[in-house]
Amino acid sequence: MIELECNVRHAPLDRLWTGCRFRLKVNSTETGFFLMRRALAVLAMSVLPSFASAQANPVAEAFRQNYQQMSKNIIAAAEEQPADKYMFAPTPPQMSFAHVMTHLADGNDYLCGAIGGIKAPSRSKVDTTAGKEALVARLRETFAFCTQALGSLDDSKLGEKIPFFGGRPMTRASIMTITTGDWADHYSQLANYLRLNGLVPPTAQKKAM
């Protein structure tokens, strides 16, 4: 008998099968050849629907995967920085850590709203002096909005032009590209700020064995 358990939700498109585990209960009347054929048939029926969905919208799926990883890293960096270091800036002209937090929160609402075609909720202003707890909470709120806004994103309207900063029209695909760059840029910035305060950024920390 063959039991198959698959979790392909976040598996890379070219390795969806790696999310599957087989439990084989061999019965004396089944040869290895027929057992393997049956296992492959079960795998195909379980994985192909998810694979087909991912193949139908490869750009949107790749963007969502990037979003999931970057939001996780940025929130981890925000949590790691001590509260008394939130006003830290390497030099006077640069953003403080707290300013990066408010900038990211505002950007999440604007960029994810534009990409998903959903208006961001009205929010009370959270200033850079609000403190770590309030700033992290606001950051989480805006990433939660991104999850909602990007949930139904597909590849059918990548070429659609959307009013961007200053009313300048840009394609949805272009705004998605800008957004991935923005998240990467600001995570790198936060990682450097952590290093300058003697801390190891989330993506550089060794995972427990």
GROMACS elastic network, one bead per residue, 0.5 to 0.9 nm:
[ bonds ]
;  ai    aj funct       b0    kb
    1    23     6  0.83503   500
    1    24     6  0.60319   500
    1    26     6  0.62000   500
    1    27     6  0.72154   500
    1    35     6  0.82162   500
    2    22     6  0.70295   500
    2    23     6  0.59755   500
    2    25     6  0.62535   500
    2    26     6  0.82128   500
    2    35     6  0.80495   500
    2    38     6  0.78081   500
    2    39     6  0.65682   500
    2    42     6  0.83383   500
    3    21     6  0.83653   500
    3    22     6  0.58468   500
    3    24     6  0.64034   500
    3    25     6  0.81973   500
    3    39     6  0.85141   500
    3    42     6  0.86934   500
    4    20     6  0.68639   500
    4    21     6  0.58526   500
    4    23     6  0.63445   500
    4    24     6  0.86238   500
    4    39     6  0.81249   500
    4    42     6  0.72964   500
    4    43     6  0.73057   500
    4    46     6  0.84519   500
    5    19     6  0.82492   500
    5    20     6  0.55187   500
    5    21     6  0.52961   500
    5    22     6  0.65762   500
    5    23     6  0.83031   500
    5    46     6  0.88453   500
    6    17     6  0.78955   500
    6    18     6  0.84804   500
    6    19     6  0.54005   500
    6    21     6  0.63284   500
    6    22     6  0.87567   500
    6    43     6  0.85575   500
    6    46     6  0.75014   500
    6    47     6  0.76727   500
    7    10     6  0.77885   500
    7    11     6  0.77839   500
    7    16     6  0.85302   500
    7    17     6  0.88959   500
    7    18     6  0.87087   500
    7    20     6  0.62513   500
    7    21     6  0.89027   500
    8    11     6  0.50020   500
    8    12     6  0.82471   500
    8    13     6  0.89667   500
    8    15     6  0.89299   500
    8    16     6  0.56076   500
    8    17     6  0.73987   500
    8    18     6  0.79308   500
    8    19     6  0.52487   500
    8    20     6  0.75265   500
    8    47     6  0.75234   500
    8    50     6  0.72707   500
    8    51     6  0.85128   500
    9    12     6  0.88897   500
    9    16     6  0.85107   500
    9    19     6  0.85491   500
    9    50     6  0.78065   500
   10    13     6  0.86609   500
   10    16     6  0.84881   500
   10    19     6  0.87182   500
   10    65     6  0.72265   500
   11    14     6  0.82888   500
   11    15     6  0.65217   500
   11    16     6  0.52726   500
   11    17     6  0.82192   500
   11    18     6  0.74270   500
   11    19     6  0.65209   500
   12    15     6  0.53171   500
   12    16     6  0.59675   500
   12    18     6  0.88679   500
   13    16     6  0.56780   500
   13    51     6  0.70115   500
   13    54     6  0.69504   500
   13    55     6  0.77116   500
   13    58     6  0.84203   500
   13    62     6  0.89965   500
   14    17     6  0.84192   500
   14    51     6  0.89125   500
   15    18     6  0.56209   500
   15    19     6  0.79751   500
   16    19     6  0.60110   500
   16    20     6  0.80275   500
   16    47     6  0.71674   500
   16    50     6  0.84626   500
   16    51     6  0.70738   500
   17    20     6  0.56190   500
   17    21     6  0.88216   500
   17    43     6  0.77486   500
   17    47     6  0.69547   500
   18    21     6  0.79756   500
   20    43     6  0.79827   500
   20    47     6  0.86755   500
   22    39     6  0.79467   500
   24    35     6  0.85794   500
   24    39     6  0.86538   500
   26    29     6  0.84012   500
   26    30     6  0.69133   500
   26    31     6  0.85863   500
   26    32     6  0.86308   500
   26    35     6  0.80068   500
   27    30     6  0.56555   500
   27    31     6  0.84824   500
   28    31     6  0.76635   500
   30    33     6  0.82229   500
   30    34     6  0.65913   500
   30    35     6  0.63938   500
   31    34     6  0.55608   500
   31    35     6  0.61462   500
   31    36     6  0.86612   500
   32    36     6  0.60589   500
   32    37     6  0.86122   500
   33    36     6  0.53059   500
   33    37     6  0.63511   500
   33    38     6  0.87689   500
   34    37     6  0.50244   500
   34    38     6  0.62000   500
   34    39     6  0.85781   500
   35    38     6  0.52167   500
   35    39     6  0.62005   500
   35    40     6  0.87574   500
   36    40     6  0.61613   500
   36    41     6  0.85662   500
   37    40     6  0.52513   500
   37    41     6  0.62565   500
   37    42     6  0.87564   500
   38    41     6  0.50903   500
   38    42     6  0.62780   500
   38    43     6  0.86397   500
   39    42     6  0.51972   500
   39    43     6  0.62047   500
   39    44     6  0.86924   500
   40    44     6  0.61128   500
   40    45     6  0.86700   500
   41    44     6  0.51708   500
   41    45     6  0.63107   500
   41    46     6  0.86722   500
   42    45     6  0.53014   500
   42    46     6  0.62176   500
   42    47     6  0.86460   500
   43    46     6  0.51875   500
   43    47     6  0.59650   500
   43    48     6  0.81360   500
   44    47     6  0.54025   500
   44    48     6  0.55800   500
   44    49     6  0.87356   500
   45    48     6  0.59336   500
   45    49     6  0.74477   500
   46    49     6  0.69332   500
   46    50     6  0.79659   500
   47    50     6  0.56057   500
   47    51     6  0.61361   500
   47    52     6  0.86546   500
   48    52     6  0.58909   500
   48    53     6  0.85258   500
   49    52     6  0.51475   500
   49    53     6  0.63260   500
   49    54     6  0.87848   500
   50    53     6  0.51461   500
   50    54     6  0.62883   500
   50    55     6  0.85871   500
   51    54     6  0.51696   500
   51    55     6  0.60615   500
   51    56     6  0.85911   500
   52    55     6  0.50098   500
   52    56     6  0.61209   500
   52    57     6  0.89214   500
   53    56     6  0.51776   500
   53    57     6  0.67486   500
   53    58     6  0.86028   500
   54    57     6  0.54810   500
   54    58     6  0.56588   500
   54    59     6  0.89957   500
   54    60     6  0.87030   500
   54    61     6  0.63564   500
   54    62     6  0.89195   500
   55    58     6  0.53076   500
   55    61     6  0.86864   500
   56    59     6  0.89961   500
   56   154     6  0.84237   500
   56   155     6  0.78004   500
   57    60     6  0.55218   500
   57    61     6  0.60583   500
   57    62     6  0.85522   500
   57   153     6  0.87214   500
   57   154     6  0.55588   500
   57   155     6  0.51462   500
   57   156     6  0.81053   500
   58    61     6  0.51543   500
   58    62     6  0.60025   500
   58    63     6  0.85268   500
   58   154     6  0.84091   500
   58   155     6  0.74174   500
   59    62     6  0.51552   500
   59    63     6  0.61236   500
   59    64     6  0.86387   500
   59   154     6  0.77012   500
   59   155     6  0.63236   500
   59   158     6  0.87349   500
   59   173     6  0.86871   500
   60    63     6  0.50542   500
   60    64     6  0.61624   500
   60    65     6  0.86249   500
   60   150     6  0.85165   500
   60   153     6  0.60320   500
   60   154     6  0.51892   500
   60   155     6  0.58521   500
   60   158     6  0.88317   500
   61    64     6  0.51327   500
   61    65     6  0.61905   500
   61    66     6  0.86263   500
   61   153     6  0.83630   500
   61   154     6  0.77318   500
   61   155     6  0.88704   500
   62    65     6  0.51147   500
   62    66     6  0.62111   500
   62    67     6  0.86022   500
   63    66     6  0.50946   500
   63    67     6  0.61330   500
   63    68     6  0.86759   500
   63   150     6  0.89615   500
   63   176     6  0.73906   500
   63   177     6  0.86956   500
   63   180     6  0.76816   500
   64    68     6  0.61271   500
   64    69     6  0.86798   500
   64   147     6  0.85295   500
   64   150     6  0.70785   500
   64   151     6  0.81357   500
   64   153     6  0.85913   500
   65    68     6  0.51677   500
   65    69     6  0.63808   500
   65    70     6  0.86368   500
   66    69     6  0.53076   500
   66    70     6  0.60332   500
   66    71     6  0.84408   500
   66   180     6  0.72562   500
   67    70     6  0.51853   500
   67    71     6  0.58466   500
   67    72     6  0.83409   500
   67   146     6  0.85462   500
   67   147     6  0.85118   500
   67   180     6  0.74657   500
   67   183     6  0.83051   500
   68    71     6  0.54620   500
   68    72     6  0.62534   500
   68    73     6  0.87933   500
   68   147     6  0.83955   500
   69    72     6  0.52208   500
   69    73     6  0.63005   500
   69    74     6  0.87405   500
   70    73     6  0.50507   500
   70    74     6  0.60405   500
   70    75     6  0.85002   500
   70   180     6  0.84603   500
   70   183     6  0.64993   500
   70   184     6  0.71494   500
   70   187     6  0.76578   500
   71    74     6  0.51886   500
   71    75     6  0.60664   500
   71    76     6  0.84327   500
   71   140     6  0.87541   500
   71   143     6  0.67722   500
   71   183     6  0.79895   500
   72    75     6  0.54203   500
   72    76     6  0.61452   500
   72    77     6  0.87150   500
   73    76     6  0.50997   500
   73    77     6  0.62162   500
   73    78     6  0.86925   500
   73   187     6  0.72287   500
   73   201     6  0.87939   500
   73   202     6  0.64487   500
   73   203     6  0.70022   500
   74    77     6  0.51107   500
   74    78     6  0.62359   500
   74    79     6  0.86628   500
   74   183     6  0.80486   500
   74   186     6  0.81411   500
   74   187     6  0.57051   500
   74   190     6  0.78311   500
   74   191     6  0.89921   500
   74   202     6  0.86236   500
   75    79     6  0.61594   500
   75    80     6  0.85724   500
   75   136     6  0.73652   500
   75   139     6  0.74797   500
   75   140     6  0.72514   500
   76    79     6  0.50903   500
   76    80     6  0.61126   500
   76    81     6  0.88681   500
   76   201     6  0.84921   500
   76   202     6  0.62895   500
   77    80     6  0.50419   500
   77    81     6  0.63875   500
   77   187     6  0.78053   500
   77   190     6  0.66750   500
   77   191     6  0.70392   500
   77   194     6  0.77754   500
   77   201     6  0.64985   500
   77   202     6  0.62004   500
   78    81     6  0.56849   500
   78    82     6  0.86280   500
   78    97     6  0.85895   500
   78   101     6  0.77156   500
   78   132     6  0.80924   500
   78   135     6  0.86129   500
   78   136     6  0.64240   500
   78   139     6  0.87550   500
   78   190     6  0.79588   500
   79    82     6  0.76602   500
   79    83     6  0.89203   500
   79   132     6  0.82317   500
   79   133     6  0.88786   500
   79   136     6  0.71294   500
   80    83     6  0.89849   500
   80   194     6  0.80894   500
   80   199     6  0.81870   500
   80   200     6  0.89459   500
   80   201     6  0.80900   500
   80   202     6  0.80775   500
   81    84     6  0.83880   500
   81    85     6  0.65631   500
   81    86     6  0.69977   500
   81    97     6  0.85644   500
   81   132     6  0.86128   500
   81   190     6  0.89323   500
   81   193     6  0.86531   500
   81   194     6  0.65316   500
   81   197     6  0.85148   500
   81   199     6  0.80070   500
   82    85     6  0.53776   500
   82    86     6  0.68803   500
   82   132     6  0.79584   500
   83    86     6  0.55323   500
   83    87     6  0.86333   500
   83   131     6  0.68802   500
   83   132     6  0.52373   500
   83   133     6  0.80329   500
   84    87     6  0.73356   500
   84    88     6  0.83821   500
   84   131     6  0.86700   500
   84   132     6  0.83772   500
   85    88     6  0.51865   500
   85    89     6  0.88602   500
   85    97     6  0.76336   500
   85    98     6  0.87459   500
   85   197     6  0.81104   500
   86    89     6  0.85282   500
   86    96     6  0.69367   500
   86    97     6  0.51012   500
   86    98     6  0.50623   500
   86    99     6  0.85372   500
   86   128     6  0.85221   500
   86   129     6  0.87496   500
   86   131     6  0.73855   500
   86   132     6  0.66971   500
   87    95     6  0.88631   500
   87    96     6  0.51822   500
   87    97     6  0.58043   500
   87    98     6  0.57446   500
   87    99     6  0.79341   500
   87   128     6  0.79381   500
   87   129     6  0.79971   500
   88    91     6  0.88354   500
   88    95     6  0.84911   500
   88    96     6  0.51900   500
   88    97     6  0.57945   500
   88    98     6  0.78690   500
   88   193     6  0.78706   500
   88   197     6  0.89036   500
   89    92     6  0.66032   500
   89    93     6  0.83186   500
   89    94     6  0.60304   500
   89    95     6  0.60222   500
   89    97     6  0.63938   500
   89   193     6  0.74666   500
   90    93     6  0.85986   500
   90    94     6  0.67175   500
   90    95     6  0.83841   500
   90    96     6  0.78683   500
   90   193     6  0.72467   500
   90   196     6  0.78040   500
   91    94     6  0.55830   500
   91    95     6  0.84266   500
   91    96     6  0.88800   500
   92    95     6  0.78903   500
   92    96     6  0.85580   500
   95    98     6  0.78304   500
   95    99     6  0.55526   500
   95   100     6  0.62423   500
   96   100     6  0.64129   500
   96   101     6  0.87702   500
   96   128     6  0.85101   500
   96   193     6  0.89862   500
   97   100     6  0.52082   500
   97   101     6  0.65304   500
   97   128     6  0.87725   500
   97   189     6  0.88280   500
   97   190     6  0.69980   500
   97   193     6  0.72856   500
   98   101     6  0.50258   500
   98   102     6  0.65320   500
   98   103     6  0.86417   500
   98   127     6  0.85619   500
   98   128     6  0.51695   500
   98   129     6  0.75648   500
   98   130     6  0.87707   500
   98   131     6  0.79227   500
   98   132     6  0.77096   500
   98   135     6  0.73467   500
   99   102     6  0.52274   500
   99   103     6  0.60353   500
   99   104     6  0.85227   500
   99   127     6  0.83617   500
   99   128     6  0.55896   500
  100   104     6  0.60317   500
  100   105     6  0.85542   500
  100   128     6  0.88254   500
  100   186     6  0.72803   500
  100   189     6  0.84843   500
  100   190     6  0.78704   500
  101   104     6  0.52426   500
  101   105     6  0.62282   500
  101   106     6  0.87279   500
  101   128     6  0.78824   500
  101   135     6  0.64812   500
  101   136     6  0.75461   500
  101   138     6  0.86175   500
  101   139     6  0.67901   500
  102   105     6  0.50734   500
  102   106     6  0.61773   500
  102   107     6  0.84428   500
  102   126     6  0.73529   500
  102   127     6  0.72052   500
  102   128     6  0.66177   500
  102   135     6  0.70366   500
  102   138     6  0.81608   500
  102   139     6  0.75824   500
  103   106     6  0.52919   500
  103   107     6  0.60386   500
  103   108     6  0.85772   500
  104   108     6  0.59731   500
  104   109     6  0.87157   500
  104   139     6  0.72502   500
  104   142     6  0.86726   500
  104   182     6  0.86660   500
  104   183     6  0.79959   500
  104   186     6  0.77925   500
  105   108     6  0.51847   500
  105   109     6  0.65716   500
  105   110     6  0.88281   500
  105   135     6  0.86929   500
  105   138     6  0.67183   500
  105   139     6  0.51064   500
  105   140     6  0.83028   500
  105   141     6  0.82217   500
  105   142     6  0.57070   500
  105   143     6  0.77718   500
  106   109     6  0.54591   500
  106   110     6  0.63730   500
  106   111     6  0.86126   500
  106   139     6  0.87774   500
  106   142     6  0.78586   500
  107   110     6  0.51178   500
  107   111     6  0.57216   500
  107   112     6  0.79917   500
  107   142     6  0.87581   500
  107   179     6  0.86760   500
  107   182     6  0.87452   500
  108   111     6  0.53731   500
  108   112     6  0.55929   500
  108   113     6  0.77329   500
  108   139     6  0.84556   500
  108   142     6  0.58005   500
  108   143     6  0.65725   500
  108   145     6  0.79681   500
  108   146     6  0.66389   500
  108   179     6  0.86553   500
  109   112     6  0.56811   500
  109   113     6  0.56999   500
  109   114     6  0.83984   500
  109   119     6  0.81836   500
  109   120     6  0.55014   500
  109   121     6  0.81206   500
  109   142     6  0.59049   500
  109   143     6  0.81165   500
  109   145     6  0.70617   500
  109   146     6  0.71641   500
  110   113     6  0.52375   500
  110   114     6  0.61439   500
  110   115     6  0.87161   500
  110   119     6  0.83213   500
  110   120     6  0.71443   500
  111   114     6  0.51486   500
  111   115     6  0.61808   500
  111   116     6  0.85140   500
  111   146     6  0.85637   500
  111   164     6  0.89625   500
  111   175     6  0.73579   500
  111   176     6  0.80932   500
  111   178     6  0.88857   500
  111   179     6  0.67014   500
  112   115     6  0.50985   500
  112   116     6  0.58621   500
  112   117     6  0.80623   500
  112   118     6  0.79507   500
  112   120     6  0.82817   500
  112   143     6  0.88379   500
  112   145     6  0.76678   500
  112   146     6  0.52465   500
  112   147     6  0.85275   500
  112   148     6  0.89806   500
  112   149     6  0.60752   500
  112   150     6  0.68611   500
  112   176     6  0.86404   500
  112   179     6  0.83056   500
  113   116     6  0.52777   500
  113   117     6  0.55819   500
  113   119     6  0.54169   500
  113   120     6  0.57460   500
  113   145     6  0.82280   500
  113   146     6  0.73863   500
  113   149     6  0.62213   500
  113   150     6  0.84859   500
  114   117     6  0.51678   500
  114   118     6  0.67556   500
  114   119     6  0.77147   500
  114   149     6  0.88036   500
  114   162     6  0.73048   500
  114   163     6  0.82286   500
  114   164     6  0.77664   500
  114   172     6  0.78837   500
  114   175     6  0.80234   500
  115   118     6  0.79413   500
  115   149     6  0.76125   500
  115   150     6  0.73359   500
  115   153     6  0.80017   500
  115   162     6  0.84457   500
  115   172     6  0.59104   500
  115   173     6  0.83379   500
  115   175     6  0.69008   500
  115   176     6  0.67941   500
  116   119     6  0.86312   500
  116   146     6  0.82946   500
  116   148     6  0.84632   500
  116   150     6  0.53629   500
  116   151     6  0.80825   500
  116   152     6  0.76143   500
  116   153     6  0.62773   500
  116   172     6  0.89022   500
  117   149     6  0.73328   500
  117   162     6  0.89768   500
  118   148     6  0.89486   500
  118   149     6  0.61280   500
  119   122     6  0.89361   500
  119   149     6  0.87345   500
  120   123     6  0.86984   500
  120   142     6  0.85925   500
  120   145     6  0.72123   500
  120   149     6  0.86430   500
  121   145     6  0.83481   500
  123   126     6  0.86010   500
  126   129     6  0.81360   500
  126   130     6  0.62775   500
  126   134     6  0.73856   500
  126   135     6  0.70190   500
  126   138     6  0.75792   500
  127   130     6  0.53860   500
  127   131     6  0.84815   500
  127   135     6  0.81181   500
  128   131     6  0.70707   500
  128   132     6  0.89998   500
  128   135     6  0.75680   500
  129   132     6  0.86934   500
  129   135     6  0.89136   500
  130   133     6  0.79934   500
  130   134     6  0.59803   500
  130   135     6  0.66567   500
  131   134     6  0.57649   500
  131   135     6  0.61996   500
  131   136     6  0.86632   500
  132   135     6  0.51491   500
  132   136     6  0.59605   500
  132   137     6  0.83879   500
  133   136     6  0.53916   500
  133   137     6  0.61191   500
  133   138     6  0.86794   500
  134   137     6  0.50921   500
  134   138     6  0.61842   500
  134   139     6  0.86280   500
  135   138     6  0.51673   500
  135   139     6  0.61839   500
  135   140     6  0.86705   500
  136   140     6  0.61833   500
  136   141     6  0.86205   500
  137   140     6  0.51648   500
  137   141     6  0.62712   500
  137   142     6  0.88572   500
  138   142     6  0.63575   500
  138   143     6  0.87025   500
  139   142     6  0.53129   500
  139   143     6  0.63090   500
  139   144     6  0.86420   500
  140   143     6  0.51309   500
  140   144     6  0.61073   500
  140   145     6  0.86594   500
  141   144     6  0.50755   500
  141   145     6  0.63916   500
  141   146     6  0.88202   500
  142   146     6  0.63367   500
  142   147     6  0.87777   500
  143   147     6  0.63397   500
  143   148     6  0.87538   500
  144   147     6  0.50960   500
  144   148     6  0.65093   500
  144   149     6  0.87294   500
  145   148     6  0.50856   500
  145   149     6  0.60520   500
  145   150     6  0.85050   500
  146   150     6  0.58500   500
  146   151     6  0.81803   500
  147   150     6  0.54320   500
  147   151     6  0.59126   500
  148   151     6  0.53009   500
  148   152     6  0.80689   500
  149   152     6  0.72180   500
  149   153     6  0.77260   500
  150   153     6  0.51523   500
  150   154     6  0.87840   500
  151   154     6  0.88449   500
  153   156     6  0.86196   500
  153   157     6  0.87550   500
  154   157     6  0.72274   500
  154   158     6  0.79777   500
  155   158     6  0.55804   500
  155   159     6  0.88283   500
  155   173     6  0.89536   500
  156   159     6  0.80785   500
  156   160     6  0.88522   500
  157   160     6  0.52208   500
  157   161     6  0.88317   500
  157   171     6  0.87138   500
  157   172     6  0.71468   500
  157   173     6  0.83976   500
  158   161     6  0.84099   500
  158   171     6  0.65469   500
  158   172     6  0.50126   500
  158   174     6  0.83059   500
  158   176     6  0.89824   500
  159   170     6  0.87261   500
  159   171     6  0.51712   500
  159   172     6  0.60631   500
  159   173     6  0.63870   500
  159   174     6  0.85480   500
  160   170     6  0.79657   500
  160   171     6  0.52036   500
  160   172     6  0.58341   500
  160   173     6  0.81723   500
  161   164     6  0.89180   500
  161   169     6  0.55966   500
  161   172     6  0.62317   500
  162   167     6  0.84861   500
  162   168     6  0.80683   500
  162   169     6  0.51466   500
  162   170     6  0.53843   500
  162   171     6  0.59379   500
  162   172     6  0.64845   500
  162   175     6  0.87703   500
  163   166     6  0.77560   500
  163   168     6  0.54176   500
  163   170     6  0.64465   500
  163   171     6  0.87316   500
  164   167     6  0.51601   500
  164   168     6  0.50802   500
  164   169     6  0.55473   500
  164   170     6  0.62648   500
  164   175     6  0.81976   500
  165   168     6  0.59394   500
  165   169     6  0.82982   500
  166   169     6  0.88047   500
  170   173     6  0.82361   500
  170   174     6  0.63424   500
  170   175     6  0.68253   500
  171   174     6  0.51822   500
  171   175     6  0.65059   500
  171   176     6  0.87374   500
  172   175     6  0.51813   500
  172   176     6  0.62301   500
  172   177     6  0.87281   500
  173   176     6  0.50327   500
  173   177     6  0.62932   500
  173   178     6  0.87509   500
  174   177     6  0.50796   500
  174   178     6  0.62966   500
  174   179     6  0.86391   500
  175   179     6  0.60941   500
  175   180     6  0.87441   500
  176   179     6  0.50336   500
  176   180     6  0.63348   500
  176   181     6  0.86815   500
  177   180     6  0.53825   500
  177   181     6  0.63795   500
  177   182     6  0.86682   500
  178   181     6  0.51763   500
  178   182     6  0.60906   500
  178   183     6  0.88044   500
  179   183     6  0.62587   500
  179   184     6  0.85730   500
  180   183     6  0.53522   500
  180   184     6  0.62545   500
  180   185     6  0.85560   500
  181   184     6  0.51332   500
  181   185     6  0.59280   500
  181   186     6  0.85997   500
  182   185     6  0.50678   500
  182   186     6  0.61922   500
  182   187     6  0.85042   500
  183   186     6  0.53713   500
  183   187     6  0.60420   500
  183   188     6  0.85237   500
  184   187     6  0.52059   500
  184   188     6  0.61316   500
  184   189     6  0.85765   500
  185   188     6  0.52763   500
  185   189     6  0.62932   500
  185   190     6  0.88549   500
  186   190     6  0.61305   500
  186   191     6  0.84528   500
  187   190     6  0.50625   500
  187   191     6  0.60542   500
  187   192     6  0.86223   500
  188   191     6  0.50153   500
  188   192     6  0.62773   500
  188   193     6  0.87156   500
  189   192     6  0.52490   500
  189   193     6  0.63780   500
  189   194     6  0.87855   500
  190   193     6  0.50143   500
  190   194     6  0.62127   500
  190   195     6  0.86630   500
  190   201     6  0.81011   500
  191   194     6  0.51097   500
  191   195     6  0.62796   500
  191   196     6  0.87287   500
  191   199     6  0.87062   500
  191   200     6  0.77320   500
  191   201     6  0.51109   500
  191   202     6  0.79198   500
  191   203     6  0.86569   500
  192   195     6  0.50127   500
  192   196     6  0.62007   500
  192   197     6  0.87176   500
  192   201     6  0.79403   500
  193   196     6  0.51141   500
  193   197     6  0.64919   500
  193   198     6  0.89449   500
  193   199     6  0.85849   500
  193   201     6  0.89802   500
  194   197     6  0.51571   500
  194   198     6  0.64846   500
  194   199     6  0.50074   500
  194   200     6  0.64679   500
  194   201     6  0.61897   500
  195   198     6  0.50649   500
  195   199     6  0.50003   500
  195   200     6  0.59163   500
  195   201     6  0.69358   500
  196   199     6  0.73289   500
  197   200     6  0.89393   500
  200   203     6  0.82890   500
  200   204     6  0.62757   500
  200   205     6  0.61705   500
  201   204     6  0.53750   500
  201   205     6  0.64482   500
  202   205     6  0.54263   500
  202   206     6  0.88102   500
  203   206     6  0.83026   500
  206   209     6  0.88086   500
